[in-house]
């Protein structure tokens, strides 16, 4: 019925644009003017041959009248209504609203999209301001320098008789601190701008390594062929020793994984499980006789051409240690990963740490504007064989697959508490800046 409602409005709009009288269009379409009037006022359904005849007279495709360019528009309006349930928007009448008032509908849609972009910017900036250690260090340096300048200037002002040597020393201190303040302030501005400019220099070793892995799609053909890690590192272009150390650790793990599970063996196992659905890494691991975490890492690092041939979608992967720190990130659309600070405690990634070696499968729905439904497989495994008298070093892995929206109930999760709009979460650590009425 919704599509019919819009069809009548589109017919009327197209007729007016062409300057056709209602009676003329009705005559050429072979129907009465009164019947066309009912159609244009959305009181009669239309389809089949009559729709084709009217479309021919109006000089447009019938599909344009039946579906129109408003399909995306009405979708956006429904999304806006879903995110503001308290407003009482008449969702059943959204098609009629878009058809009768297309200008207002486009305005609402554009403002909804703009609000979404602003919220995403707020999320990113809040994440950095709250947790970025480099930003915090720069801010601390600026405040410390301001305090030093204030102290030196107070002594000069409040001390009536000060020896020339001491006065000169305080003048020199103020001059040096002022120069340091200018440098620190510029560095702080640059780090704030780094979150807004893609071409800005990355300001932490972890960001450098993440950018390096993303640029190579987390797949290195040289390592698959058995090349040395140092050969790959030579072309990485990393600017700091810390970033090189982190990258060496990641690449060493990838090289070790490639030897333990070559792509050929993984491809054969995937084809043996049949096409279509996203593969269960626990079933793959059982088929291969290998660890689940290893299979997860290899699935997430398959080259793009193999993904298109073997998998329904590119999976995401997150690895964390027992402290909850995210050590490895491979994002997929709809499931953003925090760059700094703690993630959502409801992720299966953290549940797995409570039950080492016990695989978990859960369906989750990501809250917020990037909402999506995902199948998550998680497991925590020891990094090395257990030793008597020593606690194991655990690493938790979570593999993410996009899931069907209505397949089954999904548990609500967020990115992090600070930017999660879910107000009824028992695991919340702090108020959200994205909550309604916050």
BAVEX-395180 format. One record per residue (C-alpha): residue number from 0; y, z, x. Coordinates in steps of 0.2 Angstrom, whole numbers, plus 5000, padded with zeros to 4 digits. Each point is the difference from the previous one (the first is absolute). Layout:
BEGIN
<r pos="NUM" Y="Y" Z="Z" X="X"/>
...
//
This chain:
BEGIN
<r pos="0" Y="5000" Z="5000" X="5000"/>
<r pos="1" Y="5012" Z="5004" X="5014"/>
<r pos="2" Y="4998" Z="4982" X="5007"/>
<r pos="3" Y="5004" Z="4993" X="4983"/>
<r pos="4" Y="5016" Z="5011" X="4998"/>
<r pos="5" Y="5007" Z="4992" X="5016"/>
<r pos="6" Y="4994" Z="4983" X="4995"/>
<r pos="7" Y="5012" Z="4999" X="4985"/>
<r pos="8" Y="5014" Z="5006" X="5010"/>
<r pos="9" Y="4998" Z="4987" X="5013"/>
<r pos="10" Y="4999" Z="4986" X="4988"/>
<r pos="11" Y="5016" Z="5006" X="4992"/>
<r pos="12" Y="5008" Z="5002" X="5017"/>
<r pos="13" Y="4994" Z="4982" X="5006"/>
<r pos="14" Y="5006" Z="4992" X="4984"/>
<r pos="15" Y="5017" Z="5007" X="5002"/>
<r pos="16" Y="5002" Z="4995" X="5018"/>
<r pos="17" Y="4995" Z="4982" X="4995"/>
<r pos="18" Y="5013" Z="5000" X="4985"/>
<r pos="19" Y="4987" Z="4997" X="4987"/>
<r pos="20" Y="5002" Z="5006" X="4982"/>
<r pos="21" Y="4986" Z="5010" X="4993"/>
<r pos="22" Y="4997" Z="4987" X="4986"/>
<r pos="23" Y="4999" Z="4986" X="5013"/>
<r pos="24" Y="4987" Z="5009" X="5011"/>
<r pos="25" Y="4990" Z="5004" X="4984"/>
<r pos="26" Y="5000" Z="4982" X="4994"/>
<r pos="27" Y="4994" Z="4993" X="5017"/>
<r pos="28" Y="4987" Z="5013" X="5002"/>
<r pos="29" Y="4993" Z="4996" X="4982"/>
<r pos="30" Y="5004" Z="5017" X="4992"/>
<r pos="31" Y="5013" Z="5007" X="4988"/>
<r pos="32" Y="5016" Z="5008" X="5006"/>
<r pos="33" Y="4996" Z="5016" X="4991"/>
<r pos="34" Y="4983" Z="5001" X="5009"/>
<r pos="35" Y="5009" Z="4997" X="5017"/>
<r pos="36" Y="5012" Z="5013" X="4996"/>
<r pos="37" Y="4986" Z="5013" X="4998"/>
<r pos="38" Y="4993" Z="4995" X="5016"/>
<r pos="39" Y="5016" Z="5001" X="5010"/>
<r pos="40" Y="5003" Z="5017" X="4992"/>
<r pos="41" Y="4982" Z="5006" X="5006"/>
<r pos="42" Y="4993" Z="5001" X="4983"/>
<r pos="43" Y="4987" Z="4987" X="5001"/>
<r pos="44" Y="4987" Z="4997" X="5014"/>
<r pos="45" Y="5000" Z="4984" X="5008"/>
<r pos="46" Y="4987" Z="4991" X="5011"/>
<r pos="47" Y="4988" Z="4985" X="5002"/>
<r pos="48" Y="5007" Z="4983" X="4995"/>
<r pos="49" Y="5016" Z="5006" X="4992"/>
<r pos="50" Y="5005" Z="5009" X="5016"/>
<r pos="51" Y="4996" Z="4984" X="5010"/>
<r pos="52" Y="5010" Z="4989" X="4987"/>
<r pos="53" Y="5015" Z="5012" X="5001"/>
<r pos="54" Y="4999" Z="5001" X="5019"/>
<r pos="55" Y="5000" Z="4980" X="5001"/>
<r pos="56" Y="5016" Z="4999" X="4989"/>
<r pos="57" Y="5008" Z="5013" X="5011"/>
<r pos="58" Y="4995" Z="4992" X="5016"/>
<r pos="59" Y="4991" Z="5015" X="5008"/>
<r pos="60" Y="4982" Z="5005" X="5004"/>
<r pos="61" Y="4991" Z="5009" X="4986"/>
<r pos="62" Y="4995" Z="5013" X="5013"/>
<r pos="63" Y="5019" Z="5004" X="5003"/>
<r pos="64" Y="5003" Z="5004" X="4982"/>
<r pos="65" Y="4984" Z="5010" X="4998"/>
<r pos="66" Y="5002" Z="5010" X="5016"/>
<r pos="67" Y="5016" Z="4995" X="5008"/>
<r pos="68" Y="5009" Z="5007" X="5015"/>
<r pos="69" Y="5002" Z="5017" X="4991"/>
<r pos="70" Y="4982" Z="5005" X="5005"/>
<r pos="71" Y="5006" Z="5008" X="5016"/>
<r pos="72" Y="5015" Z="5007" X="4991"/>
<r pos="73" Y="4990" Z="5008" X="4986"/>
<r pos="74" Y="4988" Z="5007" X="5013"/>
<r pos="75" Y="5015" Z="5008" X="5009"/>
<r pos="76" Y="5007" Z="5007" X="4984"/>
<r pos="77" Y="4983" Z="5008" X="4996"/>
<r pos="78" Y="4999" Z="5007" X="5018"/>
<r pos="79" Y="5018" Z="5008" X="4997"/>
<r pos="80" Y="4995" Z="5007" X="4984"/>
<r pos="81" Y="4984" Z="5008" X="5007"/>
<r pos="82" Y="5010" Z="5008" X="5014"/>
<r pos="83" Y="5012" Z="5008" X="4987"/>
<r pos="84" Y="4989" Z="5006" X="4986"/>
<r pos="85" Y="5013" Z="5013" X="4994"/>
<r pos="86" Y="5012" Z="4986" X="4996"/>
<r pos="87" Y="4990" Z="4995" X="4985"/>
<r pos="88" Y="5001" Z="4981" X="5004"/>
<r pos="89" Y="4992" Z="4989" X="4986"/>
<r pos="90" Y="4986" Z="4992" X="5011"/>
<r pos="91" Y="4993" Z="4991" X="4985"/>
<r pos="92" Y="5016" Z="4991" X="4998"/>
<r pos="93" Y="5003" Z="4995" X="5018"/>
<r pos="94" Y="4996" Z="4982" X="4997"/>
<r pos="95" Y="5012" Z="4998" X="4986"/>
<r pos="96" Y="5013" Z="5009" X="5010"/>
<r pos="97" Y="4998" Z="4988" X="5014"/>
<r pos="98" Y="5000" Z="4985" X="4988"/>
<r pos="99" Y="5016" Z="5005" X="4990"/>
<r pos="100" Y="5010" Z="5008" X="5014"/>
<r pos="101" Y="4994" Z="4991" X="5016"/>
<r pos="102" Y="5016" Z="5005" X="5010"/>
<r pos="103" Y="4999" Z="5018" X="4996"/>
<r pos="104" Y="4981" Z="5000" X="5004"/>
<r pos="105" Y="5003" Z="4992" X="5017"/>
<r pos="106" Y="5014" Z="5013" X="5004"/>
<r pos="107" Y="4987" Z="5014" X="4996"/>
<r pos="108" Y="4987" Z="4992" X="5010"/>
<r pos="109" Y="5012" Z="4997" X="5015"/>
<r pos="110" Y="5006" Z="5018" X="5000"/>
<r pos="111" Y="4982" Z="5006" X="4999"/>
<r pos="112" Y="4996" Z="4990" X="5015"/>
<r pos="113" Y="5015" Z="5006" X="5009"/>
<r pos="114" Y="4996" Z="5018" X="4997"/>
<r pos="115" Y="4983" Z="4997" X="5007"/>
<r pos="116" Y="5007" Z="4993" X="5016"/>
<r pos="117" Y="5012" Z="5015" X="5001"/>
<r pos="118" Y="4985" Z="5012" X="4997"/>
<r pos="119" Y="4990" Z="4992" X="5014"/>
<r pos="120" Y="5015" Z="5002" X="5012"/>
<r pos="121" Y="5002" Z="5018" X="4995"/>
<r pos="122" Y="4981" Z="5003" X="5003"/>
<r pos="123" Y="5001" Z="4992" X="5017"/>
<r pos="124" Y="5016" Z="5009" X="5006"/>
<r pos="125" Y="4994" Z="5017" X="4993"/>
<r pos="126" Y="4984" Z="4998" X="5009"/>
<r pos="127" Y="5009" Z="4997" X="5016"/>
<r pos="128" Y="5013" Z="5014" X="4998"/>
<r pos="129" Y="4988" Z="5013" X="4995"/>
<r pos="130" Y="4986" Z="4996" X="5013"/>
<r pos="131" Y="5006" Z="4989" X="5014"/>
<r pos="132" Y="4999" Z="5010" X="5016"/>
<r pos="133" Y="5011" Z="4988" X="5010"/>
<r pos="134" Y="5014" Z="5000" X="4986"/>
<r pos="135" Y="4999" Z="5019" X="5000"/>
<r pos="136" Y="5002" Z="5001" X="5019"/>
<r pos="137" Y="5015" Z="4989" X="5000"/>
<r pos="138" Y="5008" Z="5010" X="4986"/>
<r pos="139" Y="4997" Z="5016" X="5009"/>
<r pos="140" Y="5007" Z="4993" X="5016"/>
<r pos="141" Y="5016" Z="4995" X="4991"/>
<r pos="142" Y="5002" Z="5017" X="4992"/>
<r pos="143" Y="4997" Z="5009" X="5017"/>
<r pos="144" Y="5013" Z="4989" X="5008"/>
<r pos="145" Y="5013" Z="5004" X="4987"/>
<r pos="146" Y="4996" Z="5018" X="5002"/>
<r pos="147" Y="5003" Z="4999" X="5019"/>
<r pos="148" Y="5016" Z="4991" X="4998"/>
<r pos="149" Y="5006" Z="5013" X="4987"/>
<r pos="150" Y="4996" Z="5014" X="5011"/>
<r pos="151" Y="5009" Z="4993" X="5016"/>
<r pos="152" Y="5015" Z="4995" X="4989"/>
<r pos="153" Y="5001" Z="5018" X="4993"/>
<r pos="154" Y="5000" Z="5008" X="5017"/>
<r pos="155" Y="5014" Z="4989" X="5005"/>
<r pos="156" Y="5010" Z="5004" X="4985"/>
<r pos="157" Y="4997" Z="5018" X="4999"/>
<r pos="158" Y="5001" Z="5005" X="5018"/>
<r pos="159" Y="5018" Z="5001" X="5005"/>
<r pos="160" Y="4998" Z="5002" X="5018"/>
<r pos="161" Y="4986" Z="4990" X="5008"/>
<r pos="162" Y="4998" Z="4995" X="5018"/>
<r pos="163" Y="5004" Z="4982" X="5004"/>
<r pos="164" Y="4982" Z="4998" X="5007"/>
<r pos="165" Y="4992" Z="5006" X="4984"/>
<r pos="166" Y="5012" Z="4990" X="4989"/>
<r pos="167" Y="4996" Z="4984" X="5009"/>
<r pos="168" Y="4981" Z="5005" X="4998"/>
<r pos="169" Y="5002" Z="5002" X="4981"/>
<r pos="170" Y="5010" Z="4983" X="4999"/>
<r pos="171" Y="4986" Z="4991" X="5009"/>
<r pos="172" Y="4987" Z="5008" X="4989"/>
<r pos="173" Y="5010" Z="4994" X="4985"/>
<r pos="174" Y="5001" Z="4983" X="5007"/>
<r pos="175" Y="4982" Z="4999" X="5004"/>
<r pos="176" Y="4994" Z="5007" X="4984"/>
<r pos="177" Y="5011" Z="4988" X="4990"/>
<r pos="178" Y="4992" Z="4985" X="5009"/>
<r pos="179" Y="4983" Z="5007" X="4996"/>
<r pos="180" Y="5005" Z="5003" X="4982"/>
<r pos="181" Y="5006" Z="4982" X="4998"/>
<r pos="182" Y="4983" Z="4994" X="5008"/>
<r pos="183" Y="4990" Z="5012" X="4988"/>
<r pos="184" Y="5010" Z="4994" X="4985"/>
<r pos="185" Y="4997" Z="4982" X="5004"/>
<r pos="186" Y="4981" Z="5003" X="5002"/>
<r pos="187" Y="5000" Z="5009" X="4984"/>
<r pos="188" Y="5008" Z="4986" X="4991"/>
<r pos="189" Y="4988" Z="4988" X="5008"/>
<r pos="190" Y="4985" Z="5010" X="4995"/>
<r pos="191" Y="5006" Z="5000" X="4982"/>
<r pos="192" Y="5003" Z="4982" X="5000"/>
<r pos="193" Y="4983" Z="4997" X="5007"/>
<r pos="194" Y="4993" Z="5004" X="4982"/>
<r pos="195" Y="5011" Z="4986" X="4993"/>
<r pos="196" Y="4999" Z="4986" X="5012"/>
<r pos="197" Y="4983" Z="4992" X="5004"/>
<r pos="198" Y="5007" Z="4993" X="5017"/>
<r pos="199" Y="5005" Z="5018" X="5005"/>
<r pos="200" Y="4991" Z="5007" X="5015"/>
<r pos="201" Y="4986" Z="5012" X="4995"/>
<r pos="202" Y="5004" Z="5018" X="5005"/>
<r pos="203" Y="4983" Z="5008" X="5002"/>
<r pos="204" Y="4984" Z="4996" X="5009"/>
<r pos="205" Y="4990" Z="5001" X="4984"/>
<r pos="206" Y="5011" Z="4987" X="4992"/>
<r pos="207" Y="4999" Z="4989" X="5015"/>
<r pos="208" Y="4981" Z="5000" X="4999"/>
<r pos="209" Y="4999" Z="4998" X="4981"/>
<r pos="210" Y="5012" Z="4985" X="5002"/>
<r pos="211" Y="4989" Z="4993" X="5014"/>
<r pos="212" Y="4984" Z="5001" X="4989"/>
<r pos="213" Y="5008" Z="4993" X="4985"/>
<r pos="214" Y="5007" Z="4985" X="5010"/>
<r pos="215" Y="4982" Z="4996" X="5005"/>
<r pos="216" Y="4993" Z="5004" X="4983"/>
<r pos="217" Y="4989" Z="5014" X="5008"/>
<r pos="218" Y="4988" Z="4987" X="5006"/>
<r pos="219" Y="4998" Z="4995" X="5019"/>
<r pos="220" Y="4989" Z="4986" X="5004"/>
<r pos="221" Y="5001" Z="5004" X="5018"/>
<r pos="222" Y="4992" Z="5017" X="4997"/>
<r pos="223" Y="4986" Z="4992" X="4989"/>
<r pos="224" Y="4996" Z="4988" X="5015"/>
<r pos="225" Y="4999" Z="5016" X="5011"/>
<r pos="226" Y="5016" Z="4999" X="5009"/>
<r pos="227" Y="5007" Z="5015" X="5009"/>
<r pos="228" Y="5013" Z="5011" X="4990"/>
<r pos="229" Y="5012" Z="4998" X="5015"/>
<r pos="230" Y="5001" Z="4982" X="4998"/>
<r pos="231" Y="5005" Z="5001" X="4981"/>
<r pos="232" Y="5012" Z="5014" X="5005"/>
<r pos="233" Y="5009" Z="4988" X="5012"/>
<r pos="234" Y="5007" Z="4990" X="4986"/>
<r pos="235" Y="5004" Z="5014" X="4988"/>
<r pos="236" Y="5018" Z="5001" X="5005"/>
<r pos="237" Y="5001" Z="5019" X="4998"/>
<r pos="238" Y="5016" Z="5009" X="5006"/>
<r pos="239" Y="4994" Z="5018" X="5004"/>
<r pos="240" Y="4986" Z="5008" X="5009"/>
<r pos="241" Y="4995" Z="5010" X="4985"/>
<r pos="242" Y="4998" Z="4984" X="4989"/>
<r pos="243" Y="4989" Z="4992" X="5014"/>
<r pos="244" Y="4989" Z="5016" X="5000"/>
<r pos="245" Y="4999" Z="5000" X="4981"/>
<r pos="246" Y="4996" Z="4981" X="5000"/>
<r pos="247" Y="4987" Z="5002" X="5013"/>
<r pos="248" Y="4991" Z="5013" X="4990"/>
<r pos="249" Y="5000" Z="4989" X="4984"/>
<r pos="250" Y="4994" Z="4984" X="5010"/>
<r pos="251" Y="4987" Z="5010" X="5009"/>
<r pos="252" Y="4993" Z="5006" X="4983"/>
<r pos="253" Y="5001" Z="4982" X="4994"/>
<r pos="254" Y="4990" Z="4993" X="5015"/>
<r pos="255" Y="4987" Z="5014" X="4998"/>
<r pos="256" Y="4998" Z="4996" X="4982"/>
<r pos="257" Y="4998" Z="4981" X="5003"/>
<r pos="258" Y="4986" Z="5004" X="5012"/>
<r pos="259" Y="4991" Z="5012" X="4988"/>
<r pos="260" Y="5002" Z="4988" X="4985"/>
<r pos="261" Y="5004" Z="4982" X="5004"/>
<r pos="262" Y="5008" Z="4989" X="4987"/>
<r pos="263" Y="4984" Z="4989" X="4999"/>
<r pos="264" Y="4990" Z="5015" X="4994"/>
<r pos="265" Y="5013" Z="5006" X="4988"/>
<r pos="266" Y="5002" Z="4983" X="4992"/>
<r pos="267" Y="4981" Z="4998" X="4998"/>
<r pos="268" Y="4999" Z="5017" X="4991"/>
<r pos="269" Y="5015" Z="4995" X="4989"/>
<r pos="270" Y="4992" Z="4984" X="4995"/>
<r pos="271" Y="4984" Z="5009" X="4996"/>
<r pos="272" Y="5009" Z="5011" X="4988"/>
<r pos="273" Y="5006" Z="4986" X="4989"/>
<r pos="274" Y="5017" Z="4994" X="4996"/>
<r pos="275" Y="5013" Z="5006" X="4988"/>
<r pos="276" Y="5003" Z="5018" X="5000"/>
<r pos="277" Y="5007" Z="5010" X="5014"/>
<r pos="278" Y="4986" Z="5007" X="5011"/>
<r pos="279" Y="4995" Z="5018" X="5001"/>
<r pos="280" Y="5002" Z="5005" X="5018"/>
<r pos="281" Y="4986" Z="5014" X="4998"/>
<r pos="282" Y="4988" Z="4987" X="4994"/>
<r pos="283" Y="5005" Z="4988" X="5014"/>
<r pos="284" Y="4998" Z="5014" X="5012"/>
<r pos="285" Y="4982" Z="5004" X="4993"/>
<r pos="286" Y="4996" Z="4981" X="5001"/>
<r pos="287" Y="5006" Z="5000" X="5019"/>
<r pos="288" Y="4993" Z="5017" X="5005"/>
<r pos="289" Y="5018" Z="5005" X="5006"/>
<r pos="290" Y="5013" Z="5012" X="4997"/>
<r pos="291" Y="5011" Z="4998" X="4984"/>
<r pos="292" Y="5016" Z="5003" X="5010"/>
<r pos="293" Y="4996" Z="4986" X="5012"/>
<r pos="294" Y="4996" Z="4988" X="4985"/>
<r pos="295" Y="5017" Z="5005" X="4993"/>
<r pos="296" Y="5009" Z="4996" X="5016"/>
<r pos="297" Y="4992" Z="4983" X="5002"/>
<r pos="298" Y="5003" Z="4995" X="4982"/>
<r pos="299" Y="5019" Z="5004" X="5002"/>
<r pos="300" Y="5001" Z="4990" X="5016"/>
<r pos="301" Y="4991" Z="4984" X="4994"/>
<r pos="302" Y="5011" Z="4984" X="5004"/>
<r pos="303" Y="5009" Z="4992" X="4986"/>
<r pos="304" Y="4989" Z="4985" X="4999"/>
<r pos="305" Y="4984" Z="5011" X="4998"/>
<r pos="306" Y="5009" Z="5011" X="4987"/>
<r pos="307" Y="5003" Z="4985" X="4989"/>
<r pos="308" Y="4982" Z="4994" X="5002"/>
<r pos="309" Y="4991" Z="5016" X="4998"/>
<r pos="310" Y="5011" Z="5013" X="4991"/>
<r pos="311" Y="5009" Z="5000" X="4983"/>
<r pos="312" Y="5015" Z="5008" X="5008"/>
<r pos="313" Y="5006" Z="5007" X="5017"/>
<r pos="314" Y="4996" Z="5019" X="5000"/>
<r pos="315" Y="5012" Z="5013" X="5006"/>
<r pos="316" Y="4995" Z="5014" X="5012"/>
<r pos="317" Y="5006" Z="5017" X="5004"/>
<r pos="318" Y="4994" Z="5012" X="5014"/>
<r pos="319" Y="5005" Z="5018" X="5002"/>
<r pos="320" Y="4995" Z="5015" X="5010"/>
<r pos="321" Y="4996" Z="5018" X="4994"/>
<r pos="322" Y="5019" Z="5004" X="5000"/>
<r pos="323" Y="5003" Z="4987" X="4987"/>
<r pos="324" Y="5010" Z="4989" X="5012"/>
<r pos="325" Y="4998" Z="4981" X="4997"/>
<r pos="326" Y="4994" Z="4992" X="5016"/>
<r pos="327" Y="4997" Z="4983" X="4994"/>
<r pos="328" Y="5008" Z="4990" X="4986"/>
<r pos="329" Y="4995" Z="4983" X="4992"/>
<r pos="330" Y="5010" Z="4998" X="4984"/>
<r pos="331" Y="4996" Z="4990" X="4985"/>
<r pos="332" Y="5013" Z="4995" X="4986"/>
<r pos="333" Y="5002" Z="5014" X="4987"/>
<r pos="334" Y="4994" Z="5014" X="5012"/>
<r pos="335" Y="5014" Z="5005" X="5011"/>
<r pos="336" Y="4997" Z="5011" X="5015"/>
<r pos="337" Y="5012" Z="5013" X="5006"/>
<r pos="338" Y="5007" Z="4996" X="5018"/>
<r pos="339" Y="5004" Z="5018" X="5003"/>
<r pos="340" Y="4995" Z="5017" X="4994"/>
<r pos="341" Y="4986" Z="5005" X="4988"/>
<r pos="342" Y="4992" Z="4989" X="4987"/>
<r pos="343" Y="4994" Z="5004" X="4983"/>
<r pos="344" Y="4987" Z="5014" X="5001"/>
<r pos="345" Y="4990" Z="4992" X="4985"/>
<r pos="346" Y="4995" Z="4985" X="5010"/>
<r pos="347" Y="4981" Z="4999" X="5002"/>
<r pos="348" Y="5003" Z="4999" X="5019"/>
<r pos="349" Y="5004" Z="5019" X="5000"/>
<r pos="350" Y="4986" Z="5004" X="4988"/>
<r pos="351" Y="4988" Z="4993" X="5013"/>
<r pos="352" Y="5005" Z="5012" X="5013"/>
<r pos="353" Y="4994" Z="5014" X="4989"/>
<r pos="354" Y="4983" Z="4992" X="5000"/>
<r pos="355" Y="4996" Z="4992" X="5017"/>
<r pos="356" Y="4987" Z="4986" X="5000"/>
<r pos="357" Y="5000" Z="5000" X="4980"/>
<r pos="358" Y="5007" Z="4983" X="4994"/>
<r pos="359" Y="5012" Z="5000" X="4986"/>
<r pos="360" Y="5004" Z="4986" X="4987"/>
<r pos="361" Y="5015" Z="5003" X="4989"/>
<r pos="362" Y="5011" Z="4989" X="4989"/>
<r pos="363" Y="5019" Z="5004" X="5002"/>
<r pos="364" Y="5016" Z="4994" X="4992"/>
<r pos="365" Y="5015" Z="5000" X="5012"/>
<r pos="366" Y="5015" Z="5008" X="4991"/>
<r pos="367" Y="5018" Z="4992" X="5001"/>
<r pos="368" Y="5007" Z="4982" X="4999"/>
<r pos="369" Y="4986" Z="4993" X="5011"/>
<r pos="370" Y="4987" Z="5007" X="4988"/>
<r pos="371" Y="4983" Z="4993" X="5002"/>
<r pos="372" Y="4981" Z="5004" X="4998"/>
<r pos="373" Y="4989" Z="5002" X="5015"/>
<r pos="374" Y="4982" Z="5004" X="5004"/>
<r pos="375" Y="4999" Z="5012" X="5015"/>
<r pos="376" Y="4986" Z="5003" X="5011"/>
<r pos="377" Y="5002" Z="5015" X="5012"/>
<r pos="378" Y="4989" Z="5009" X="5013"/>
<r pos="379" Y="5004" Z="5012" X="5014"/>
<r pos="380" Y="4989" Z="4998" X="5016"/>
<r pos="381" Y="5000" Z="5009" X="5016"/>
<r pos="382" Y="5008" Z="4990" X="5015"/>
<r pos="383" Y="4986" Z="5005" X="5012"/>
<r pos="384" Y="4982" Z="5007" X="4999"/>
<r pos="385" Y="5001" Z="5019" X="4995"/>
<r pos="386" Y="4999" Z="5013" X="5014"/>
<r pos="387" Y="4993" Z="5017" X="4999"/>
<r pos="388" Y="5014" Z="5013" X="4998"/>
<r pos="389" Y="5014" Z="4987" X="4997"/>
<r pos="390" Y="5008" Z="4994" X="4984"/>
<r pos="391" Y="4998" Z="4982" X="4997"/>
<r pos="392" Y="5016" Z="4989" X="5001"/>
<r pos="393" Y="5000" Z="4991" X="4983"/>
<r pos="394" Y="5009" Z="4984" X="4995"/>
<r pos="395" Y="5001" Z="4996" X="4982"/>
<r pos="396" Y="5000" Z="4981" X="4994"/>
<r pos="397" Y="5005" Z="4993" X="4983"/>
<r pos="398" Y="4997" Z="4982" X="4996"/>
<r pos="399" Y="5011" Z="4993" X="4985"/>
<r pos="400" Y="4995" Z="4986" X="4989"/>
<r pos="401" Y="5012" Z="4993" X="4985"/>
<r pos="402" Y="4991" Z="5004" X="4984"/>
<r pos="403" Y="5001" Z="4994" X="4982"/>
<r pos="404" Y="5014" Z="5009" X="4990"/>
<r pos="405" Y="4989" Z="5004" X="4985"/>
<r pos="406" Y="4983" Z="5002" X="5008"/>
<r pos="407" Y="4999" Z="5019" X="4998"/>
<r pos="408" Y="5010" Z="5015" X="5001"/>
<r pos="409" Y="5010" Z="5003" X="5017"/>
<r pos="410" Y="5006" Z="5015" X="5007"/>
<r pos="411" Y="5019" Z="5001" X="5003"/>
<r pos="412" Y="5006" Z="5001" X="5018"/>
<r pos="413" Y="5016" Z="4997" X="5009"/>
<r pos="414" Y="5007" Z="4996" X="5018"/>
<r pos="415" Y="5007" Z="5017" X="5004"/>
<r pos="416" Y="5007" Z="5014" X="4989"/>
<r pos="417" Y="5018" Z="4997" X="5005"/>
<r pos="418" Y="5000" Z="4982" X="4992"/>
<r pos="419" Y="4986" Z="5002" X="4987"/>
<r pos="420" Y="5007" Z="4999" X="4982"/>
<r pos="421" Y="4984" Z="5009" X="4992"/>
<r pos="422" Y="5007" Z="5015" X="4993"/>
<r pos="423" Y="4984" Z="5008" X="4994"/>
<r pos="424" Y="4991" Z="5001" X="5017"/>
<r pos="425" Y="4992" Z="5017" X="5004"/>
<r pos="426" Y="5000" Z="4995" X="5019"/>
<r pos="427" Y="5018" Z="4998" X="5001"/>
<r pos="428" Y="5008" Z="5008" X="5016"/>
<r pos="429" Y="5018" Z="4997" X="4997"/>
<r pos="430" Y="5011" Z="4992" X="4986"/>
<r pos="431" Y="5002" Z="4981" X="4999"/>
<r pos="432" Y="5016" Z="4991" X="5002"/>
<r pos="433" Y="4992" Z="4986" X="4989"/>
<r pos="434" Y="4996" Z="5011" X="4985"/>
<r pos="435" Y="5009" Z="4997" X="4983"/>
<r pos="436" Y="5015" Z="5011" X="4999"/>
<r pos="437" Y="4999" Z="5005" X="5018"/>
//
